[in-house]
């Protein structure tokens, strides 16, 4: 079963991967994605875009030069895996046709190559513009999984949205072209896919193990990534925090009024309650201020990324090792 576009032309499959010193893993990802797609009947022309997030300091990336279907992009500085994906997507947009399929995935093997044809199949048969991998199983250590559960609960409370997806996604070329310039993508790719609320289908996909090497994602980096995931929902968070802070202020005012009328009777009871309510109000105010500060900083970073582009002069055909330049 080979997918055919309008006019009998086969759509192309673009695989966009951020990579940080994971050449060995990507080589296996490349081989297994192609094998699984062919095995599933999707013999699409495959093109790989790898964003070298080492900013050109990893000599192993040179091993990819021998593959004509692989393009390596080298940003002038490390972007982080979320913005590296967006950097790669914005590079391919001028060449993407409406009927093409664009897949984003990690280069280390944790986004399993066997899931790519499943996402492609769902995208092509359902007619939706976007298909997300829904994490059904994770293989990380217990500490990480507990942190992830806490993060999901916090994310739901702050945004009203449930998050169970990551970078593994497939979308139609027309949908990518229409949305990729949205400024929220410069903040966080994976959560912006949710924030835009496009018609979406999901495919249960278990998280795999790394093909080689060890993860470079520290706990600090994970927490920072979690904070960035909140940013595309900053408006919803601000509204919820405003409502909660207002309700807390009303509760504090009511408490102090009742306290003045001696409703609580025993002064010791009031002495216990007053600090607790006061601290709650202070916490909400401080958290609101933190959200505003973090959002402002990230928005500034997003604006800076706008100048980080691949010069049109280097857009050629075949094997490409291109370096980006910009004023960010």
N, C-alpha and C positions, 0 to 999 in steps of 0.2 A: 504494500500500500504506500504509494508515493504521493505526497501532497502536490497538487497542481494549482497554480494560481490562475487568475483570469487570463484568457488568451493562450492557455496551454503552457505558460512559463512557470517553471518551478520556483517557489519562493526560496530565498536564501536564509540560512540560519547563522546568526551572529552570536558569538559567545564572548561576553565582556567580563574580564576577570581582573580584580586588583591583585597585585602580587608583591609581597615583601620577603625577599630571600627564600622563595619557595619554587625555584625553577624545577627541581626534581619532581615535586608533587604535580606541578602544572603539566609536565610532559606526560605523566600518567593520566591526568584529567583529560588532556587532549586526545590521547589514544582511546580511552574508554568511552568518552562522549561520542566520538565518531562510530565506534563499534556498536554501541547500544542503539544509536539512531538508525544505523543501517539494519541492525537486527530487528528493529521494530517496524521497518518498512519506510522510514523517513530518510531516504538517501539524498537529503538536501545538500546543496553546496555549502560547506562549512567555512566560516571565517572567524578567526579568533583575534580578539583585541586584548592585549595584556598591558595593564598599566603598571609599570615598574615603580613602585612607591619607595624604592630606595634612592630615588632621584639620581640614578646612574652610578651609584657606588657599588653595586653588586655585579662582579665580573661574570658570574654564572649566567646572567641574562643573555650573554653572547651566544649561548647554545641554541637559542631560539631562532637565530638568523637563518638557519638552513631550511626553515619550513615556509614555503611560499604562501600558505594560507594564514600565517601568523603575523600580526602587526604588533610591534612593541612601542608603546608610548612612554616617554620619559619626562615626567613633570620636572620643573626646575627645583622643586622642594617637595618634601614628604607631605602628602595630603591627608593621610588616614584612609582606611579602606572605604568609608562611605563616600567621601568626596572623590576618591580615585575612581569609583564606579561611574559617578556623574561625569567626571572628566573624560572617561572612555566613551560614554554614551553620546556626549556632545560632539565628540570627534567623528563618530560614525553616522550621525544624523544626516549630513548632506548626501550620503551614499545609500541610505536605507530607502527601500521602496515600500509602499503602503502594505503590500502583501508579505513582506519579509517577517521573520520571527526573530526577536531579539531576546536572548537569555542572559541574565546576570547571575553569576555564581562565584563563590570563593575558589581560589586556586589551590587550596591545600588538601582537597578531597573530602572535607566534612560536608560539603554539598555534593551528594553522591551523583556521579555521572549517569547511573542507571535511572535516575529520576528525571533527567532532561527530556527523553522522548515521552515520558508520561505527561510532563507539563506541555510539551508541544502538541501532543494528541488532544489534550483537554482544550487547549487554546483554539486549535483548528476545528474542533467538532462542536464546541459550544457557541462560538460566535462572540464571546466576550473579548474585550480588548486586553484583559490582564488576567494572568493566572499566577497564584502565589503558592509556594510550598508551605503547607501547614505542618508545623513540627509535631509529630506524633510520638517521638521518642528521642531522648537525648542520652549521650554516652559520657558526658562530662563528670568530674568528681562530684560527690555529694554536696560539698560546700558550695560549688558553683550552682548546682541545681536548686539548692535552698535559696541562694541569692536571687536566682532567676524567678522563682515563685514569688518572693517578696516584691521584686520589681514589677511583675505582672499585676499584682494586687494594687500596688501604688499607681501604676500606669492607668489601670481601670478607674480608680478613684479620682485621679486628676483629670483624665481626658474623656472618660465615658466610653473608651474604645478598648477592646480586648486585643492584645498583641500575642500572636503565636507564630509569626512569620519572620523571615530574615532577608538575606540578599538573594536567595534563590527564587527567581521569578522569570516568567516569560510574557512578553507582550508583543502585540502587533506593531509593525513599523509605523502605521498611521497614528496609533495612539501615542507612541513614543515621540514622534515628531511634534504632535500637538501639545504635549505636556512638559517636555524636558527643560524648557526655559523657565518653568515655575521657580521662583526664588527659594522656596522651601527645600528644593533638592540640594541647594548649597549648604543646608544645615544638616540634613540626614536623609539618605536615600530610602532606606527601608521603611521608616515610619511615614515619609511623605507619600509613598505608595498607598498607605492606609488613609492618610489625611485628605487626599484628593477625592476619595470616595467614588472612584470609577467603578462601573460594573465589573465585578471580580468573581472568578471561580477559584476554589482551593483544591489542592491535591495533598493528601496526607503523605509526608515524607519524613523518614527517620533521619536524624543527624548521624553522619558517619564519623569514622576515625580519620585522623590525618594520615596521608600517604607516607610522609617522611618528615623528619625533624620534629621540633617541639614548638608549641604555641608561644608567640611573643606577646600575647595579650595579658598584661598584668591585671590584678584586681583594680588598681587605680584606673587603668585604661577602660576596663569594663564599666566602672561606675561613671566615668566621663562619657562613654558611649551611651549609657542609659539616660544620662541627662540630655544629651543631644537628641535622643529619640523623642524627648518631650517637646522639643522646640517647635516642630511644625504644628503642634497643638497649643501653642502659647496663648492664643486667643481664648480657647475653651478653658484652659487652666486659669487664666486671669479672671474670667467670669466666675468660675466656681470658687476661686479663692476670695473674690470680692463678696460673693454671697455668704460664704462661710465666715469671713471676717465681720461682715455686717451683722450676721446672726449672733456671733460671739459678743460683739459690742453691745447689742441689745440685751443679751443675757446678763452681761456685766452691769449694765445700767439698771436693769430690773433687780438684780441682786443687791446692789448698793442702795437702791430705793427701799427695798424690803428691809434691808439691814437698818436703815435709818428709822423705820417705823417699829423696830424691835420685833419683827415677825419671827426671827430665828431664836429669839429668847436667849438661850445660853450664849454668852460671848465667846466661849471656847469653840463652839461649832462654827460661828462666823469666822473666827480667826483661822480655822483650818480651810474653809471653803474659799475665802477671799484670795489667798495667794495662788491657789490652783487655777481659778478662773482668770486671774490677772496674767499668770504665766501663759495660759492658753492663748489669750489675745496677743501677748507679746510675740509668741511663737508664730502665730499666723501672720502678723505684720512683718516679722523678720523673714519668713519664708516667701512672702509675696515680694518683698524687696529683693531677695536673692533671685527669684525667677526673673524679675525685670532686669536686674544687672546681668545675669547670665545670658538672657535673650539678646540684650543690647550688644554684648561682646560677640556673640555668635553671628548676629546680623552683620556686624562689622567684618567678621571673618568671611562671611558669605559674599559681601560686596568686594572684598579683596580677591576672591577666587574668580570673579568675573573677568579679570584681566589675564587669567592663566589659561591661555588657549594655544592650540597648535597652529603655527603659521600656515596659511593656505599654500604657500610655495612648496611645502614638503609633502603635499597630498599626491602621491603617485600610485602606481599599480605594482603589485607583486610584493616582494619582501621589503618591509619598511622598518627601519630603526630610526624613529624620529624623536627629536627633543623638543619640549615645549619651552616657550619663552613668554614672559608676561611682565606686567608691572605690579603684580600682587605682592 
